[in-house]
Structure formats: structure tokens, C-alpha cells
Amino acid sequence: MKNNSFFTLNIHDTIKLLTQKLATVSDTPRLESELLIANVLQTTRTWLFTYPEQALTATQQQQLWNDLERRLRGEPMAYILGYQEFWGLKLKVDANVLIPRPETEHLIEWILAHCEHSPLRVADLGTGSGAIAIALASERPEWSIDATDHSPTALAIAQQNAANHQVKNVHFYLGNWCDALPPKQYDLIVSNPPYIADQDPHLSALIYEPRSALSAGVDGLNAIRTIIEQAPDFLAENGYLILEHGYDQAAMVTKLLQHQHFTDIQIHTDLAHHPRFATARKVAV
């Protein structure tokens, strides 16, 4: 969005202008306008409230118009800002990784509530930005966590996020699902894999995110099938397998787990009462 007729705007007026424009694409236009301005000024939203009469430079205004144009085209805020908050962590993201969703925090909550504090061996499959692995590592520094991803670019972002948060107990491996893991027996394997069907109409609203992190075959279950088939060879006796899945896939995921002789299979819902993830345990031999 070119600002051909430049005139000086202060923070107060810029927030008002952006809020009006963002109302066409956002449910929270005021918040997004503040975040965009704070990002360009490399400051905080609190600073904006403290100095509302501060004028923006021509360079700052032009960058802001460019960011606004991206948002008006439908690009997610996380990619424009370059980060996403997850579990209280500021994680770097770009178009090479899926944007972490708040719903995935339910997996973290369940794991922390049901798994011991003693040193555990954990695997996070398809780590993307590293959200799950880094969240668990930050809460349980005594755990050893191995995280895999098939994308070298995604893995580099996850490694940078781990370094940014000074996480020392996550190790990263390049490759598909369990194939990339070292030969260990894990107490817990967790994954938020792609689970949208290839022809699902919802994909049209997700064009900015990597398709390989979203869709997985005709029924969306290709990745989940592979993980469920592979996991028993990498799980210790009574070890947990935890999988995020689609709202309409609980019955099929349960059948797949039963077919591989998992026990204690449970489906858990999110705050909207939608089925969100499954937990199961490897049968003791």
C-alpha cells in the first residue's frame, strides 16, 4: 500500500486509521493495529499507550502500509510479525512452519498433569516451530526430548527457537516421524501431525501455511496411520502415545489405535468441547 501523499501521523491517529481498515478482515482490529505498529516501532503496546502523540517517520509509515496490505490480503498476523505466542513463549515463525494454535496447549497441559517429574525420554514428531518440544522442555528441564521434522528449514527454525529460550534438553533430528528417531525406547511420543483431508474446503483459508503441515491424504489420516504403526517399536512398556487430530476423526483414530493393540485409549476435548487429541498406552508385554 503505497503512501504517495505522505503526511505525518502520530501513534494515536495511526491506531485509529488501521483499526478502521482491519475491521474488514479481523475480529480484533484494534489489537492487530497496535501489534503492527509496535512491531514496526520495535516497541511494546504499553509504550504506544504512553506516547500516543509520538510521530511516525516516513520509513515507519511505509513499512506499516506494506504490513497492512499483507494483512488485508489475508496473510496471518504471525507471519507478518514473525512470531507467535505459545505456552507463554515467543516463537519465531515464517511460512515454512505451521502457526502454533492455542488448542495444542491442551496437549501440554495433559502431559504435565499426567506424566512424572522424574527424567523421561520424550519424542515430538513433526515438531515444526518446536512449539510442543520447547514448551515441555521449559517446564521439565529434567526430561530428554528428541524432536523430528522432515523439513530442514522448519528444523532450523525450531533450533533457533530452542536457542532463543535457552532450552538445552531438546535434540533435533531430520526425517519423517519415527524414522528420524535414534534407537531408543521412549516414555512418551507426542505429535500434532497434519490431519486435514486433501480436498477439505477449509484449506482454502490456510493458503499461507505449508500444505505438508496441514493435509494428509484423502481422509487426512495418512500421517496419523504411519505414526500409530511406527510408535510401538519406539515406546517403552506402558509408554504414552499422544496425537492431536481433527474434530471428526476421534472414532477412526480410536480404531487405528485399537488395531495396533494400544490400551487405555482416551479422547480429550478442547475448550469448545470438540474432540482434540487422543492418548493411549503401549500394552505391556
VOVEXLO-214454 format. One line per 3 residues: their letters; for each residue x, z, y of C-alpha. Coordinates in steps of 0.25 Angstrom, whole numbers, plus 5000, padded with zeros to 4 digits. Example, Ala and Ser with C-alpha at 12.3 -4.5 7.8 and 13.67 -1.06 7.14 Angstrom:
as	5049,5031,4982; 5055,5029,4996
//
This chain:
mkn	5000,5000,5000; 5008,4995,5012; 5007,5003,5025
nsf	5009,4991,5034; 5004,4998,5046; 5012,5011,5045
ftl	5007,5023,5053; 5012,5037,5051; 5003,5046,5042
nih	5004,5061,5040; 5002,5068,5027; 4988,5073,5031
dti	4983,5059,5034; 4990,5053,5022; 4984,5062,5013
kll	4970,5059,5019; 4973,5044,5018; 4978,5044,5004
tqk	4967,5053,4999; 4956,5042,5004; 4963,5031,4997
lat	4966,5038,4984; 4951,5042,4983; 4949,5029,4977
vsd	4958,5031,4965; 4959,5046,4963; 4951,5059,4961
tpr	4961,5067,4969; 4965,5058,4980; 4969,5070,4989
les	4978,5075,4979; 4984,5062,4976; 4987,5059,4990
ell	4994,5072,4992; 5002,5069,4980; 5006,5055,4984
ian	5010,5060,4998; 5018,5072,4993; 5025,5062,4983
vlq	5029,5053,4994; 5034,5064,5003; 5041,5071,4991
ttr	5034,5084,4994; 5023,5093,4989; 5008,5093,4992
twl	5009,5106,4999; 5019,5100,5009; 5009,5090,5012
fty	4999,5101,5016; 5009,5108,5024; 5013,5096,5032
peq	5001,5087,5034; 5006,5081,5047; 5019,5076,5041
alt	5020,5061,5043; 5024,5051,5032; 5035,5041,5034
atq	5032,5027,5033; 5040,5027,5020; 5032,5038,5014
qqq	5019,5031,5018; 5023,5018,5012; 5027,5025,4999
lwn	5013,5033,4999; 5005,5020,5001; 5013,5014,4989
dle	5009,5026,4981; 4995,5026,4986; 4994,5011,4982
rrl	4999,5014,4968; 4988,5025,4966; 4977,5017,4971
rge	4981,5007,4961; 4978,5018,4950; 4992,5022,4947
pma	4993,5037,4942; 4998,5047,4952; 5008,5052,4943
yil	5015,5039,4943; 5015,5037,4958; 5020,5052,4959
gyq	5030,5050,4948; 5026,5063,4941; 5014,5070,4934
efw	5012,5085,4933; 5010,5090,4919; 5010,5105,4914
glk	5016,5109,4928; 5027,5099,4926; 5030,5088,4936
lkv	5033,5076,4926; 5039,5063,4930; 5030,5051,4926
dan	5030,5036,4928; 5023,5024,4922; 5032,5026,4909
vli	5025,5039,4905; 5011,5043,4903; 5006,5053,4914
prp	5004,5067,4908; 4990,5071,4908; 4985,5085,4911
ete	4977,5085,4897; 4990,5084,4890; 4993,5098,4895
hli	4983,5103,4885; 4993,5100,4874; 5004,5108,4881
ewi	4994,5120,4883; 4990,5120,4868; 5005,5119,4863
lah	5009,5130,4872; 4998,5139,4867; 4999,5136,4852
ceh	5014,5134,4850; 5024,5145,4848; 5034,5148,4859
spl	5045,5148,4849; 5054,5136,4848; 5046,5124,4843
rva	5050,5109,4841; 5041,5100,4848; 5039,5085,4849
dlg	5032,5078,4861; 5029,5063,4856; 5027,5053,4867
tgs	5032,5062,4878; 5030,5052,4890; 5034,5060,4902
gai	5037,5072,4893; 5025,5080,4898; 5022,5087,4885
aia	5036,5090,4881; 5041,5095,4894; 5028,5103,4896
las	5031,5110,4883; 5046,5111,4885; 5043,5118,4899
erp	5034,5128,4892; 5042,5130,4879; 5057,5129,4882
ews	5060,5134,4868; 5053,5122,4861; 5061,5110,4858
ida	5053,5097,4862; 5056,5083,4857; 5049,5072,4865
tdh	5048,5058,4862; 5043,5045,4868; 5045,5030,4865
spt	5047,5026,4880; 5062,5028,4885; 5056,5028,4899
ala	5046,5039,4896; 5056,5047,4889; 5065,5047,4901
iaq	5054,5052,4910; 5051,5063,4900; 5066,5067,4900
qna	5066,5067,4915; 5054,5076,4916; 5061,5086,4906
anh	5073,5086,4915; 5065,5088,4927; 5059,5100,4921
qvk	5072,5105,4915; 5066,5105,4901; 5077,5106,4891
nvh	5069,5107,4878; 5063,5093,4877; 5071,5082,4870
fyl	5067,5067,4871; 5066,5056,4860; 5064,5041,4862
gnw	5054,5035,4852; 5040,5035,4846; 5033,5048,4843
cda	5039,5056,4831; 5049,5044,4828; 5057,5049,4840
lpp	5058,5063,4836; 5070,5070,4829; 5068,5074,4815
kqy	5062,5088,4818; 5050,5096,4814; 5042,5099,4826
dli	5033,5111,4828; 5025,5103,4838; 5023,5088,4841
vsn	5015,5084,4853; 5011,5071,4859; 5002,5065,4869
ppy	5003,5051,4864; 4995,5038,4868; 4981,5039,4863
iad	4972,5029,4871; 4967,5017,4863; 4973,5003,4867
qdp	4960,4998,4873; 4955,5011,4879; 4949,5007,4893
hls	4956,5020,4899; 4969,5013,4898; 4965,5004,4910
ali	4966,5017,4919; 4980,5020,4913; 4988,5007,4916
yep	4999,5014,4924; 5003,5023,4912; 5011,5018,4900
rsa	5002,5011,4890; 5010,5016,4878; 5008,5031,4882
lsa	4993,5028,4882; 4987,5019,4872; 4990,5019,4857
gvd	4983,5009,4849; 4968,5005,4846; 4963,5019,4845
gln	4974,5026,4853; 4979,5034,4841; 4992,5026,4837
air	5001,5036,4843; 4994,5048,4838; 4993,5042,4824
tii	5008,5040,4824; 5011,5054,4829; 5002,5060,4819
eqa	5008,5053,4808; 5022,5056,4812; 5021,5070,4816
pdf	5020,5077,4803; 5035,5073,4800; 5039,5080,4813
lae	5031,5092,4813; 5035,5105,4807; 5025,5112,4797
ngy	5013,5117,4806; 5018,5109,4818; 5009,5104,4828
lil	5005,5090,4832; 4998,5089,4845; 4992,5076,4850
ehg	4985,5072,4863; 4974,5062,4860; 4962,5055,4866
ydq	4949,5061,4869; 4942,5053,4858; 4953,5054,4847
aam	4952,5068,4842; 4945,5064,4829; 4955,5053,4826
vtk	4967,5062,4829; 4962,5073,4820; 4960,5063,4809
llq	4975,5058,4811; 4980,5072,4810; 4972,5075,4798
hqh	4977,5063,4791; 4991,5068,4793; 4987,5081,4788
ftd	4989,5089,4801; 4981,5102,4801; 4975,5111,4812
iqi	4971,5099,4820; 4964,5103,4833; 4959,5094,4844
htd	4960,5100,4858; 4953,5096,4871; 4957,5095,4885
lah	4950,5102,4897; 4940,5091,4898; 4936,5094,4883
hpr	4942,5081,4878; 4950,5081,4865; 4964,5080,4870
fat	4974,5084,4859; 4976,5087,4844; 4984,5098,4838
ark	4988,5098,4823; 4998,5105,4814; 5006,5099,4803
vav	5002,5104,4789; 5012,5114,4783; 5018,5108,4771
//
